[in-house]
Amino acid sequence: KVTLLHGSHRTGKRTDAAMEKWRGHGLGQFIHWGLYAIPGGAWNGKQYNGAAEWIRSWNGIPKSTYDSLNYSFNPTAFDAKSWAKTAKQMGAKYVTFTTKHHDGFCLWPSKYTKYTVANSPYKKDIVKAVVDAYDQEGIDVILYFSVMDWNHPDWRYDIKSKEDSIAFERFKKFTRNQLIELLTNYPTVKGLWFDGTWDTSWVKQAAFADELETEMRKLRPGLIIGSRFRADENGKRHFDSNGVLMGDYEQGWERKIPSRIEDVHGNDWDCVMTVPENQWGYNAAWNGHIKTGLELIEMTARCVSLGGNFVLNFGPKGDGSIRQEELKLAAEIGDWMKINQQAIYNCGYAGYDKQDWGYFSKKTGTDKIYMLVFNVPVSGALRIKTPAKTVIKKASLLADATETFTPEQISGDEYFLHLKKGTHPQPFVIVLETAPGQQSNGVKYEKAK
Ligand SMILES: C[C@@H]1N[C@@H](c2nc3ccccc3[nH]2)[C@H](O)[C@@H]1O
């Protein structure tokens, strides 16, 4: 163990109400929206191969030309209330919304730069519209903020000279001012999702970032900040030099999902996921593999079964409308969630052995277990191996409690549930009412000391 001034200030999960609520969300929505939605992944008829929100970094476009896009930003179809309704229908419990992406364009009228929505034909405060609309739907709001800011003259990738150092001191003040401004303007937001924090210039700011995190938490008690915000004084990110998670949850799962519980090291975490392979901002030509509703439902189940949240990304168009393909996916996911949401909300890792037929989740604070079935075996027999001698008091279909199953006990902690042939449109959920195990003579089962 090394002594750290700016490492993690907490070991283990946060246990306060704000974090417990976040932990129970299960399904969230990410929204990437900004000037990059106007070109939508192409420029002068030429397709940009990278992620659409990175198009400014493409040498096919003069930077100043991209930067002038604020003068053409006028999203006439923008309607935050309809976005929030879509999220509600899908069953999302929170939204992570881009206030400022790497290009530096602010979707709120920041006092600290001219490069904002106030200096666009649209003029109005988009962040406020989104916060108010989602608050009204009872969906929590987390604000995405990119530290890296390609538009700001004082941004540096590294600090190699006195001039760099003087400029970056100005940039640090600017960043702090914008973050305090966001937390002050939008007091109902529950957290900040930081990005663009991997460059050396920021990694060298362990003390400053640590103080800033402390200041933000003091300003907004309960604020939720992930592991991507700051590095420790040895430049260690996400996990400090002692291997302890920085921030309140792990933010390393970008477009990937842990495969087993050991991968999450007992921490909270979220997985943020794109519908195409790698497009966050609107890209008109969705090339390559586009995930289906069933794939996304299974990803949601997998994340919840491993104690995390699944946050699905939407990239609204330059006019502010959400594309039809995304609306269709939101509806498909929502239809499944309307029937099976009990197995997702306020659920976490069950501690049951993973089986090929799907995923277990456990209702937090109870002995209620959910079996989220995606792959019925040809035998129709669903194997269950409990973490210890466990009595299964009742097994029934979540969608229809009158459809019950009589578990066949194979051993002290192993059972089969036998399905009738082809009876359930997959994916379906079986709920197990369980009780801590009893030994045969009825003595309460005591875990080995
Ligand atoms: C949540 C995602 N994070 C940004 C991002 N930029 C990256 C540069 C290099 C490697 C990974 C990146 N992810 C993406 O643009 C998106 O906002």
The ligand as an ORCA input file, in Angstrom:
! r2SCAN-3c Opt
* xyz 0 1
  C     -19.008      8.101    -24.254
  C     -18.047      8.139    -25.410
  N     -16.713      8.587    -25.027
  C     -16.130      9.313    -26.181
  C     -14.823      8.698    -26.488
  N     -13.799      9.311    -27.074
  C     -12.806      8.430    -27.166
  C     -11.515      8.497    -27.686
  C     -10.686      7.390    -27.647
  C     -11.132      6.210    -27.106
  C     -12.418      6.128    -26.572
  C     -13.243      7.252    -26.626
  N     -14.498      7.453    -26.210
  C     -17.125      9.128    -27.289
  O     -17.084     10.175    -28.228
  C     -18.439      9.112    -26.507
  O     -18.730     10.402    -26.004
*
